[in-house]
Amino acid sequence: MRSRFFLAPLLIGAALAFASCSGNGIVPSPSGNSFTMQSTSASSNMTVMPAPPYEFIEATLPATNLRSTARHTLAAGAISTIPFFTDSFSFGGTTFPFSIVGTSPFTTAATTVVPAEIQPLTFVFANKTVIDGVGPANALAASPIFNSAAFPTETGQFIDVMQRADFNLIGSAYHVQLGTPTVLAPIVIGVPGQLGKVGVFGNRTVGIVNFNALFSTIQNIVAVRNFDPTTLPVLVTGNVFGFNPPSKDIKRTCCVGGFHFAQLQGNGVVTFAYAAYNSPGLFVNQAQDITGISHEIAEWANDPLINNIVPPWGFPQNPPVCVSNVLEVADPLELFVPSNYPVTLDGTTYHPQDIAFFSWFAHQSPSIAVNGQYSYLTPEKLTSPPAACQ
């Protein structure tokens, strides 16, 4: 559900140092290369400001339970949302139903195009630091997420290439594509000192925000914007990341680079993705530009309603320890260094996330994916379905 990034310990000699947190903001130090604690004034709530005239909306919508929301969605019957199919697989005597965007790759070789919208989010922190979302939104619109580029297996959009490889349908009439995106007017989010901090890391301005508040605020924005449930809204910002309270050790709780979600809205279900379009050099796994966004788009396509339960699995680096039981295709590979790979489009190099294939989660042997692989780029990362874990 979330893309998790871990801060690099050293970047061009820049150190990451944190003082104890007492509700004050983190602002750039005089040296410009580390986080230091200073006092800032702020209110107790994050605020959402659409494009001028900046009507303030308090971000008070509580976070909802992902599982119950998705089950409610499915139980609702005929409801407006993105196109998806349902099926199931069996393992260990248990049947696991799942929903995936598009038509069934097992029965229907057809093209599915999901309209898309890009919502730029600009964050303004308590010390007046602004982290822009408009530049990242425009960069995203020009990227392989929405445009055809040469990938290792074929040329196409990121998610289309991934899904066709996942189900070994390269060269077929099966496609899952995103429409040309509409880039919307930016929304400005005011972050009080109690909930967010800014600093300079490797000569780059970075913001961190309490994830619970960030998640609730994004939900509120989606509700207020009243997105068409048949589209995919992609909310994007720059170097802003979530951290999980209440721990004061930011290096251990940062950074959430994005998430995808589905929420009931009127007579429909809006599925959406949020992620940072971040600078290079910030993270151990080399996440940069579209890594977080591609992570969430891939997981949206394979678990759009946040209800695809699978047999428990652990990270390849420590298989006996279960970390999830959800069909989230990017999560198993996010700890590899790098977790992504280069793809060039119009002279710009992007770094989409590598993903695990359906067969890995479904314990299918051999894998039904291209070349019998269990992951897209480097088959040696996942050579067989996950081992039993606890």
Secondary structure as GFF3:
##gff-version 3
##sequence-region A 1 390
A	DSSP	beta_strand	2	4	.	.	.	ID=ss1
A	DSSP	beta_strand	26	28	.	.	.	ID=ss2
A	DSSP	beta_strand	35	37	.	.	.	ID=ss3
A	DSSP	beta_strand	47	49	.	.	.	ID=ss4
A	DSSP	beta_strand	57	58	.	.	.	ID=ss5
A	DSSP	alpha_helix	66	75	.	.	.	ID=ss6
A	DSSP	beta_strand	84	91	.	.	.	ID=ss7
A	DSSP	beta_strand	94	101	.	.	.	ID=ss8
A	DSSP	beta_strand	111	114	.	.	.	ID=ss9
A	DSSP	beta_strand	116	125	.	.	.	ID=ss10
A	DSSP	beta_strand	130	131	.	.	.	ID=ss11
A	DSSP	alpha_helix	134	141	.	.	.	ID=ss12
A	DSSP	beta_strand	149	150	.	.	.	ID=ss13
A	DSSP	beta_strand	155	156	.	.	.	ID=ss14
A	DSSP	alpha_helix	158	166	.	.	.	ID=ss15
A	DSSP	beta_strand	175	178	.	.	.	ID=ss16
A	DSSP	beta_strand	182	183	.	.	.	ID=ss17
A	DSSP	beta_strand	187	191	.	.	.	ID=ss18
A	DSSP	beta_strand	196	201	.	.	.	ID=ss19
A	DSSP	beta_strand	204	210	.	.	.	ID=ss20
A	DSSP	alpha_helix	211	225	.	.	.	ID=ss21
A	DSSP	beta_strand	232	237	.	.	.	ID=ss22
A	DSSP	beta_strand	240	243	.	.	.	ID=ss23
A	DSSP	alpha_helix	250	253	.	.	.	ID=ss24
A	DSSP	beta_strand	254	265	.	.	.	ID=ss25
A	DSSP	beta_strand	268	276	.	.	.	ID=ss26
A	DSSP	alpha_helix	291	302	.	.	.	ID=ss27
A	DSSP	beta_strand	309	313	.	.	.	ID=ss28
A	DSSP	beta_strand	324	326	.	.	.	ID=ss29
A	DSSP	three_ten_helix	331	333	.	.	.	ID=ss30
A	DSSP	beta_strand	343	345	.	.	.	ID=ss31
A	DSSP	beta_strand	348	350	.	.	.	ID=ss32
A	DSSP	alpha_helix	358	362	.	.	.	ID=ss33
A	DSSP	three_ten_helix	370	372	.	.	.	ID=ss34
A	DSSP	three_ten_helix	379	381	.	.	.	ID=ss35
###
